[in-house]
């Protein structure tokens, strides 16, 4: 790491309905973006952080998998997106960690109640992210990425 290199933490909720949040070492939000849909978009989004002279990056992505109830096309698209993401991470030599949803949710002492609807659960995660980042625009698509990025900043210093 050079004197000028900035430590950053990227939280990644990798599905096409998810996103990425980039935080500085102090927790300032640098960038928020939706999961890119093309190889070129992934290259542009992550490539800007690939210069080790400028950035020391720690990317934490949620370890996810296809769901049997999803259709074949949906699972193929999901797998393709994960493959492109992992290729970009490898190409730019970004330090990264995969964590299960349970790992980062446990950090925030949050667990879905069996009687809780998926919508209520997602709104509860969004509310937690809003509490941590009150100046940011938190939406359902980026709330997990905000929480994962903050988890990365706290755990992988």
Buried (B, 14 or more C-beta within 10 A) or exposed (E): EEEEBEBBBBBBBBBBEBBBBBBEEEEEBBEBBBBBEEEEBBBEBBEEBBEBEBBBBBBBBBBBEBEEEEEEEBBEBBEEBBEBBBEBBEEBEBEBEBBEBEBBBEBBEEEBEEEEEEEEBBBBBBEBBBEBBEEBEBBBBBBBBBBBBBBBBEBBE
